[in-house]
Amino acid sequence: MKNFVDFFTTLNSARPWLMLGKGPSFSRRGEFDLSSFTVIALNHVARELNVDFAHVVDIEVIKSHGRELSNNARYLVMPWVPHHEMVPGEKTLADWLEPLPILAELNENDRLLWYDLGTSRRKNGTHPPVEVNCFSSEAVLWLLAQSGVKTVRSLGIDGGIEYSAEFDDLNRETRLANTQPSFDRQFSQFATIINRFEVDYSPLVAESPIRIFVGSTPSEWLPYKVLEYSIRKHCSMSVQCQALSDARIDIPMPKDPGNQPRTPFSFQRFLVPELKGYSGRALYLDSDMLVMDDIRKLWQLPFGGKDLLCINPSNETQEKSKYSVMLLDCDTLKWSIKDIVAELDSGHLNYESLMYDMRVAKKPAATIPANWNCLDYYDPGVSSLIHYTNMSTQPWVMRGNPGATLWMKTLREALSEGFIRFEAMENEVRKGHIRPSVVRQVEKAIDDPLMLSDDDVKADRDFVAPYAKIARKSGGWLEKLKGVIRKI
């Protein structure tokens, strides 16, 4: 009997891996060339088609479908200590060989592979155990990533509570038999695996990776990186983020001051379809945000014939900020920033119709839930995204923001994980982009900035936030931004 990780080193295949589960998208397998993948099927799935590997956690699956799995899979993969009756068992695979002759047969033919599962008290190998919270899909993704697989796709691992019709006979027998409320619980562990092992993972039925474009300026490098970290921390498929301040597309200035952008990045959102090659999906966010939920939920929203989805506002304030979070159909939105500014100069558009009504989209729809744009507040368990719109109290420029503790905690996590370097953060202080006391908070592991001592905040007295420097130089309407909610 061989350990899977050791066996993996003997495989000579450059094909990406495909995990097959029992979810509804399993019924779409005929749309894809499965022969281009090394296929590993979860539990009962291998009874439906030939696969390279069948993975089983619960010994009951072998009791009921062992012969079918043996006929359809080249190899069977199981924990060294399988689960028994939906809980960690006591017997090892070696103990099960006699009571289950099909396992003995697979073992004799070198077709039985094992690994250590973190839920078991008994370990057999030297490789770190595979960590699982709820479902076997987590075990497979962790095992593949730990073995060195860098590209994994899936089909039939959809979340929700339903099986594909092929498995209707198992609804009462196995569907959510572990008492979990839904299969969505597997996705938090997916995010952990993606980040820990840097594996490229996505469902076959989703465009990948998730492409997120962030409105920003160079002075907002740190909040942008904290936002990116928060996205990646929670996202259950691969993500690619781009700060729009790095885009090499010039944005012309409208002639009429009333049509000119209210912030340096107000018009950046109109660059996104061009940067995406006018193809596929794209998400737009502002840099002054923090994500606490799986942004895959936005990425896979159906357009339903619309070309742009934005926030469905719950109040008047959110109404004016509803286009701060957008899902764009770049196949349909043929935006050119030069053409848009020309429309402003000709009078066919004005700032309000462009930014508040999004007249450059033919079919916008406010269908993104309001909890994805919580303006300057955080409701635990409800808020999916905080938007720090009050420029004068944003956590990186002022200590008094009510949401500063959560932002600071996320920054410290990003530093501890090596996503942001401490030296890079210090450099942002030297550039005058963030308040100096941020460094003291990190050094003292203090999340609440109001807990800093007077000595810790001395350096803040000479700090002038970047937006305030711009306002002073402009001497005009930008001065009005200080202390008020940003109007896009």
C-alpha positions as CSV (number, residue, x, y, z in Angstrom):
1,M,0.0,0.0,0.0
2,K,1.6,3.3,-1.1
3,N,1.3,6.8,0.3
4,F,-0.4,9.1,-2.3
5,V,2.2,11.9,-2.0
6,D,5.1,9.4,-2.6
7,F,3.1,7.8,-5.4
8,F,2.5,11.2,-7.0
9,T,6.3,11.7,-7.5
10,T,6.3,8.7,-9.8
11,L,3.5,10.1,-12.1
12,N,4.7,11.4,-15.4
13,S,1.8,13.6,-16.4
14,A,1.7,17.3,-17.2
15,R,-2.1,17.4,-17.4
16,P,-4.0,19.6,-14.9
17,W,-6.2,17.9,-12.4
18,L,-10.0,17.8,-12.3
19,M,-12.1,17.1,-9.2
20,L,-15.5,15.7,-9.9
21,G,-18.3,16.0,-7.2
22,K,-22.0,15.2,-7.1
23,G,-23.2,18.8,-7.4
24,P,-25.5,20.1,-10.1
25,S,-22.8,21.1,-12.6
26,F,-21.7,17.4,-12.8
27,S,-24.5,17.1,-15.4
28,R,-22.5,19.4,-17.7
29,R,-19.5,17.1,-18.0
30,G,-20.4,16.4,-21.6
31,E,-19.5,20.0,-22.5
32,F,-15.8,19.5,-21.6
33,D,-13.0,17.3,-22.8
34,L,-12.3,15.4,-19.6
35,S,-9.5,13.5,-21.3
36,S,-7.3,16.6,-21.0
37,F,-7.3,16.2,-17.2
38,T,-6.1,13.8,-14.7
39,V,-9.5,13.1,-13.1
40,I,-10.1,12.4,-9.4
41,A,-13.7,11.6,-8.5
42,L,-15.2,12.1,-5.0
43,N,-17.0,9.2,-3.3
44,H,-19.8,7.8,-5.4
45,V,-19.0,9.8,-8.6
46,A,-16.7,7.1,-10.1
47,R,-19.7,4.8,-10.4
48,E,-20.9,7.1,-13.3
49,L,-17.8,7.2,-15.5
50,N,-14.2,6.0,-15.9
51,V,-11.6,8.1,-13.9
52,D,-8.0,8.0,-13.0
53,F,-8.6,8.2,-9.3
54,A,-11.5,7.6,-7.0
55,H,-11.3,9.3,-3.5
56,V,-13.3,8.0,-0.6
57,V,-13.3,9.1,3.0
58,D,-16.2,7.0,4.4
59,I,-15.8,3.3,4.6
60,E,-19.6,2.9,3.9
61,V,-19.0,4.0,0.3
62,I,-16.7,1.0,-0.2
63,K,-19.2,-1.3,1.4
64,S,-22.0,-0.2,-0.9
65,H,-20.2,0.7,-4.1
66,G,-16.7,-0.7,-3.9
67,R,-17.0,-2.9,-6.9
68,E,-18.3,-0.1,-9.2
69,L,-15.5,2.2,-8.1
70,S,-12.9,-0.6,-8.7
71,N,-14.2,-1.2,-12.2
72,N,-14.2,2.5,-13.1
73,A,-11.1,3.9,-11.4
74,R,-7.4,3.1,-11.9
75,Y,-6.6,3.8,-8.3
76,L,-8.6,4.2,-5.1
77,V,-7.4,6.9,-2.6
78,M,-8.4,6.8,1.0
79,P,-7.3,8.1,4.4
80,W,-5.1,5.7,6.4
81,V,-7.9,5.8,9.0
82,P,-11.2,6.1,7.1
83,H,-14.3,7.6,8.5
84,H,-16.9,5.2,9.8
85,E,-20.6,6.2,10.0
86,M,-19.7,9.8,9.1
87,V,-17.2,10.3,12.0
88,P,-13.4,9.6,12.3
89,G,-13.0,5.8,12.6
90,E,-10.6,3.6,14.7
91,K,-9.6,1.0,12.1
92,T,-6.9,1.6,9.6
93,L,-7.0,0.6,5.9
94,A,-4.9,-2.4,6.8
95,D,-7.6,-3.5,9.3
96,W,-10.3,-3.2,6.7
97,L,-8.6,-5.4,4.1
98,E,-10.0,-8.7,5.5
99,P,-13.6,-7.6,6.1
100,L,-13.7,-5.8,2.7
101,P,-12.2,-8.1,0.0
102,I,-12.5,-5.4,-2.6
103,L,-9.9,-3.4,-0.7
104,A,-7.6,-6.4,-0.4
105,E,-7.9,-7.0,-4.2
106,L,-7.0,-3.3,-4.9
107,N,-4.1,-3.6,-2.5
108,E,-2.8,-6.7,-4.1
109,N,-2.8,-5.0,-7.5
110,D,-1.1,-1.8,-6.2
111,R,-4.2,0.2,-6.8
112,L,-4.8,1.3,-3.2
113,L,-3.3,4.6,-2.1
114,W,-3.5,6.2,1.4
115,Y,-2.8,9.5,3.2
116,D,-3.0,10.8,6.7
117,L,-6.2,12.8,7.5
118,G,-6.0,15.5,10.2
119,T,-9.2,14.3,11.9
120,S,-7.6,10.9,12.8
121,R,-5.6,10.4,16.0
122,R,-3.6,7.6,14.3
123,K,-0.9,8.7,11.7
124,N,1.1,6.4,9.5
125,G,3.5,8.6,7.5
126,T,5.9,11.4,7.6
127,H,4.0,13.8,5.4
128,P,1.9,16.5,7.1
129,P,-1.7,15.4,7.6
130,V,-4.4,16.7,5.3
131,E,-6.7,19.2,7.1
132,V,-10.4,19.0,6.6
133,N,-13.3,21.0,8.1
134,C,-16.4,19.6,6.6
135,F,-16.2,17.8,3.2
136,S,-14.1,15.4,1.2
137,S,-13.5,18.0,-1.5
138,E,-11.4,19.9,1.0
139,A,-9.3,16.8,1.5
140,V,-8.7,16.2,-2.2
141,L,-7.7,19.8,-2.9
142,W,-5.4,19.9,0.1
143,L,-3.9,16.5,-0.9
144,L,-3.3,17.6,-4.5
145,A,-1.8,20.9,-3.5
146,Q,0.4,19.3,-0.9
147,S,1.6,16.9,-3.5
148,G,2.7,19.7,-5.8
149,V,-0.2,20.0,-8.2
150,K,-0.4,23.7,-9.3
151,T,-3.6,23.7,-11.5
152,V,-6.9,22.2,-10.4
153,R,-10.3,22.5,-11.9
154,S,-13.6,21.1,-10.6
155,L,-17.0,20.1,-11.8
156,G,-19.9,19.2,-9.5
157,I,-18.4,21.1,-6.5
158,D,-21.0,23.9,-6.5
159,G,-22.1,24.7,-2.9
160,G,-25.8,24.9,-2.2
161,I,-27.7,21.9,-1.0
162,E,-28.4,19.9,-4.2
163,Y,-27.0,16.9,-6.0
164,S,-27.0,16.4,-9.7
165,A,-29.9,14.3,-10.9
166,E,-27.6,11.3,-11.5
167,F,-27.3,11.0,-7.7
168,D,-31.0,11.3,-6.7
169,D,-30.9,7.9,-5.2
170,L,-28.3,9.2,-2.6
171,N,-30.3,12.2,-1.5
172,R,-31.6,10.6,1.7
173,E,-28.5,8.5,2.2
174,T,-25.6,10.9,2.0
175,R,-26.6,14.4,1.1
176,L,-25.5,16.7,4.0
177,A,-25.5,13.6,6.2
178,N,-22.7,15.3,8.3
179,T,-25.4,17.8,9.5
180,Q,-23.8,20.8,7.7
181,P,-26.3,23.4,6.5
182,S,-25.0,23.5,3.0
183,F,-22.0,22.5,0.8
184,D,-20.9,26.2,0.9
185,R,-19.0,25.4,4.1
186,Q,-16.2,23.8,2.0
187,F,-15.2,27.0,0.3
188,S,-13.6,28.7,3.3
189,Q,-11.1,25.8,3.4
190,F,-10.6,26.2,-0.3
191,A,-9.5,29.8,0.2
192,T,-7.0,28.6,2.9
193,I,-5.5,26.0,0.5
194,I,-5.3,28.4,-2.5
195,N,-3.3,30.9,-0.4
196,R,-1.2,28.4,1.5
197,F,-0.1,26.3,-1.5
198,E,-0.5,29.0,-4.3
199,V,-2.6,26.6,-6.3
200,D,-4.6,27.8,-9.3
201,Y,-8.1,26.5,-8.7
202,S,-11.5,27.3,-10.2
203,P,-14.7,25.5,-11.3
204,L,-14.7,24.5,-15.0
205,V,-18.0,26.4,-15.4
206,A,-16.5,29.7,-14.2
207,E,-14.3,32.2,-16.0
208,S,-10.9,32.1,-14.3
209,P,-9.1,33.7,-12.6
210,I,-11.4,36.3,-11.0
211,R,-10.2,39.6,-12.5
212,I,-10.5,42.6,-10.1
213,F,-9.6,46.1,-11.1
214,V,-9.2,48.6,-8.3
215,G,-9.5,52.4,-8.6
216,S,-6.5,53.9,-6.9
217,T,-3.6,56.3,-6.8
218,P,0.1,55.6,-6.0
219,S,-0.5,57.2,-2.5
220,E,-3.1,54.4,-1.8
221,W,-0.7,51.5,-2.3
222,L,-1.1,50.3,1.3
223,P,-4.9,50.3,1.4
224,Y,-4.9,48.7,-2.0
225,K,-2.7,45.9,-0.8
226,V,-4.7,45.4,2.4
227,L,-7.8,45.2,0.2
228,E,-6.2,42.6,-2.0
229,Y,-5.1,40.5,1.0
230,S,-8.7,40.6,2.3
231,I,-10.0,39.5,-1.1
232,R,-7.6,36.6,-1.3
233,K,-8.1,35.5,2.3
234,H,-11.8,34.8,1.7
235,C,-11.9,33.8,-2.0
236,S,-12.5,30.2,-2.9
237,M,-11.0,30.4,-6.4
238,S,-8.0,32.0,-7.9
239,V,-7.9,35.8,-8.1
240,Q,-5.9,38.4,-10.1
241,C,-6.0,42.0,-8.9
242,Q,-4.8,45.1,-10.7
243,A,-4.4,48.6,-9.3
244,L,-5.7,51.0,-12.0
245,S,-3.1,53.5,-11.1
246,D,-0.7,51.1,-12.8
247,A,-2.7,51.1,-16.1
248,R,-0.9,52.7,-19.0
249,I,-3.9,54.5,-20.5
250,D,-4.1,58.3,-20.3
251,I,-7.3,59.8,-19.1
252,P,-8.0,63.2,-20.7
253,M,-9.4,66.0,-18.6
254,P,-12.9,67.3,-19.5
255,K,-12.9,71.0,-20.4
256,D,-15.8,71.9,-18.2
257,P,-14.6,72.0,-14.5
258,G,-18.1,70.7,-13.5
259,N,-17.5,67.5,-15.5
260,Q,-14.0,66.9,-14.1
261,P,-13.4,63.9,-11.8
262,R,-14.0,64.4,-8.1
263,T,-11.1,62.2,-7.2
264,P,-7.9,61.3,-9.1
265,F,-9.4,57.8,-9.9
266,S,-13.1,58.6,-10.5
267,F,-12.8,57.9,-14.2
268,Q,-10.5,54.9,-13.9
269,R,-13.4,52.5,-13.8
270,F,-14.1,53.2,-17.5
271,L,-10.7,51.7,-18.4
272,V,-11.6,48.2,-17.3
273,P,-13.2,46.7,-20.4
274,E,-10.3,47.9,-22.5
275,L,-7.8,46.5,-20.0
276,K,-9.7,43.2,-20.1
277,G,-9.4,43.1,-23.9
278,Y,-13.2,43.7,-24.3
279,S,-13.7,40.0,-23.3
280,G,-15.3,38.2,-20.4
281,R,-16.1,39.4,-16.9
282,A,-14.4,42.0,-14.6
283,L,-15.1,43.3,-11.2
284,Y,-14.4,47.0,-10.2
285,L,-13.8,48.1,-6.6
286,D,-12.4,51.2,-5.0
287,S,-9.1,51.0,-3.0
288,D,-10.7,52.3,0.2
289,M,-12.5,49.0,0.8
290,L,-12.1,45.8,2.9
291,V,-13.7,42.4,2.0
292,M,-15.0,40.0,4.6
293,D,-16.7,37.5,2.3
294,D,-16.0,35.2,-0.7
295,I,-16.0,37.5,-3.7
296,R,-16.7,34.5,-5.9
297,K,-20.3,35.1,-4.9
298,L,-20.2,38.3,-7.0
299,W,-18.1,36.9,-9.8
300,Q,-20.6,34.2,-10.6
301,L,-23.7,36.3,-10.5
302,P,-25.8,35.9,-13.7
303,F,-26.0,39.0,-15.9
304,G,-29.5,38.0,-17.0
305,G,-29.1,40.0,-20.3
306,K,-27.7,43.0,-18.5
307,D,-24.2,44.5,-19.3
308,L,-23.4,45.9,-15.8
309,L,-24.4,44.9,-12.3
310,C,-24.1,47.3,-9.4
311,I,-25.2,47.7,-5.8
312,N,-28.9,47.6,-5.0
313,P,-28.8,50.5,-2.5
314,S,-30.7,50.4,0.8
315,N,-30.6,54.2,1.4
316,E,-29.9,57.5,-0.4
317,T,-26.2,57.5,0.6
318,Q,-25.7,54.1,-1.0
319,E,-27.5,55.3,-4.1
320,K,-24.8,57.8,-4.9
321,S,-22.1,55.1,-4.3
322,K,-23.8,52.2,-6.0
323,Y,-21.3,52.1,-8.9
324,S,-18.3,51.7,-6.5
325,V,-18.8,48.0,-6.8
326,M,-19.5,46.7,-10.3
327,L,-19.5,43.5,-12.3
328,L,-18.9,44.3,-15.9
329,D,-19.6,42.3,-19.1
330,C,-16.6,43.4,-21.1
331,D,-17.8,41.6,-24.2
332,T,-20.7,44.2,-24.4
333,L,-19.2,47.3,-22.8
334,K,-17.0,48.8,-25.5
335,W,-15.9,51.8,-23.4
336,S,-13.2,54.1,-24.5
337,I,-12.2,56.8,-22.0
338,K,-11.3,59.2,-24.8
339,D,-14.8,58.8,-26.3
340,I,-16.5,59.2,-22.9
341,V,-14.6,62.5,-22.3
342,A,-15.5,63.6,-25.8
343,E,-19.2,63.0,-24.9
344,L,-18.7,65.1,-21.8
345,D,-17.2,67.9,-23.8
346,S,-19.9,67.8,-26.4
347,G,-22.7,68.0,-23.8
348,H,-24.2,64.6,-24.5
349,L,-23.1,63.6,-21.0
350,N,-22.5,65.5,-17.8
351,Y,-20.8,64.3,-14.6
352,E,-24.0,63.3,-12.9
353,S,-25.4,61.3,-15.8
354,L,-22.0,59.6,-16.2
355,M,-21.2,58.7,-12.6
356,Y,-24.6,58.5,-10.9
357,D,-26.7,57.2,-13.8
358,M,-24.0,55.3,-15.7
359,R,-25.5,56.3,-19.0
360,V,-22.5,54.7,-20.8
361,A,-24.0,51.3,-20.0
362,K,-27.0,50.3,-22.1
363,K,-28.4,47.7,-19.6
364,P,-27.3,48.3,-16.0
365,A,-29.0,46.5,-13.2
366,A,-28.8,47.1,-9.4
367,T,-28.8,43.5,-8.4
368,I,-25.7,43.2,-6.1
369,P,-26.9,43.0,-2.5
370,A,-26.3,46.2,-0.4
371,N,-24.2,44.3,2.1
372,W,-21.4,44.4,-0.5
373,N,-21.0,48.2,-0.1
374,C,-21.4,49.0,3.6
375,L,-20.5,52.7,3.9
376,D,-18.2,53.3,6.9
377,Y,-19.8,50.6,9.1
378,Y,-19.4,46.9,9.8
379,D,-22.2,44.6,10.8
380,P,-20.7,41.3,11.9
381,G,-22.1,38.4,10.0
382,V,-23.9,40.7,7.5
383,S,-21.4,43.1,6.0
384,S,-19.5,41.5,3.1
385,L,-17.6,44.7,2.2
386,I,-16.7,47.8,4.1
387,H,-16.3,51.0,2.1
388,Y,-14.3,53.7,4.0
389,T,-15.8,56.6,2.1
390,N,-15.0,59.4,4.7
391,M,-11.7,60.5,3.4
392,S,-10.7,62.5,6.5
393,T,-11.1,59.5,8.8
394,Q,-9.9,56.6,6.7
395,P,-7.9,54.2,9.0
396,W,-4.6,54.7,7.3
397,V,-4.8,58.5,7.7
398,M,-6.6,59.0,11.0
399,R,-6.9,57.1,14.2
400,G,-10.6,57.9,14.9
401,N,-12.4,55.7,12.3
402,P,-14.9,53.4,13.9
403,G,-13.8,50.6,11.5
404,A,-10.1,51.2,12.1
405,T,-9.7,48.2,14.3
406,L,-10.8,45.7,11.7
407,W,-8.7,47.4,9.0
408,M,-5.6,47.3,11.3
409,K,-6.2,43.7,12.2
410,T,-6.2,42.8,8.5
411,L,-3.0,44.8,7.9
412,R,-1.3,42.9,10.7
413,E,-2.4,39.6,9.2
414,A,-1.1,40.6,5.8
415,L,2.2,41.5,7.3
416,S,2.5,38.3,9.4
417,E,1.7,36.2,6.3
418,G,4.4,38.0,4.3
419,F,1.9,39.4,1.8
420,I,3.0,42.9,2.7
421,R,6.6,43.6,3.8
422,F,7.2,45.7,6.9
423,E,9.8,47.7,5.0
424,A,7.3,48.5,2.3
425,M,4.8,49.8,4.9
426,E,7.6,52.0,6.5
427,N,8.3,53.4,3.0
428,E,4.7,54.5,2.7
429,V,5.2,56.5,5.9
430,R,8.3,58.2,4.5
431,K,6.4,59.1,1.4
432,G,3.7,60.7,3.5
433,H,1.0,58.3,2.3
434,I,-0.1,56.9,5.7
435,R,0.0,58.2,9.3
436,P,3.3,57.3,11.1
437,S,1.4,55.8,14.1
438,V,0.4,52.8,11.9
439,V,3.9,51.5,12.3
440,R,3.7,51.8,16.1
441,Q,0.4,49.9,16.1
442,V,2.1,47.1,14.1
443,E,5.1,47.0,16.4
444,K,3.0,46.9,19.5
445,A,0.3,44.6,18.0
446,I,-2.4,47.1,18.9
447,D,-5.5,46.9,16.6
448,D,-7.4,49.8,18.1
449,P,-5.5,53.0,17.3
450,L,-7.2,54.8,20.3
451,M,-5.2,52.5,22.6
452,L,-1.9,54.1,21.5
453,S,0.0,56.3,24.0
454,D,0.7,60.0,23.5
455,D,4.3,59.2,22.7
456,D,3.2,56.7,20.0
457,V,1.2,59.4,18.1
458,K,3.6,62.3,18.3
459,A,4.7,61.9,14.7
460,D,1.1,62.1,13.5
461,R,0.9,65.8,14.5
462,D,2.9,66.8,11.4
463,F,1.1,64.3,9.1
464,V,-1.0,65.7,6.3
465,A,-3.1,63.2,4.4
466,P,-2.5,63.0,0.6
467,Y,-6.0,64.1,-0.2
468,A,-5.6,67.2,2.0
469,K,-2.3,68.1,0.2
470,I,-4.2,68.0,-3.1
471,A,-7.0,70.1,-1.7
472,R,-4.5,72.7,-0.4
473,K,-2.8,72.9,-3.8
474,S,-6.2,73.1,-5.7
475,G,-7.6,75.8,-3.4
476,G,-10.9,75.0,-5.0
477,W,-13.7,72.5,-4.8
478,L,-11.4,69.7,-3.5
479,E,-11.2,71.5,-0.2
480,K,-14.8,70.5,0.3
481,L,-13.8,66.8,0.3
482,K,-12.3,67.1,3.8
483,G,-14.5,65.6,6.4
484,V,-17.3,64.6,4.1
485,I,-18.3,61.4,2.3
486,R,-16.6,61.0,-1.0
487,K,-19.0,61.3,-3.9
488,I,-17.3,58.8,-6.2
